[in-house]
């Protein structure tokens, strides 16, 4: 389970890696389905917000760099 205890979260991530990259499970008696669970529990609205914030900060940084570069040339 992705929302369970730390052990359950670790096993979920382990299952994801084994299923995604085709590794052989080294845990005895553990079978991993071919359908990979989500690695992180993130809803789409929060991920869109994060992408927008990163884009705005990047645009501001690039714009600031270009303004400073232009001022040094003058």
RANORDA-V520037 format. One record per helix or strand. SS is the DSSP state (~ for helix, > for strand). FROM is the first residue (numbers start at 1). LEN is the number of residues. If there is no record, write none. Layout:
ss=SS from=FROM len=LEN
ss=SS from=FROM len=LEN
This chain:
ss=~ from=6 len=16
ss=~ from=44 len=30
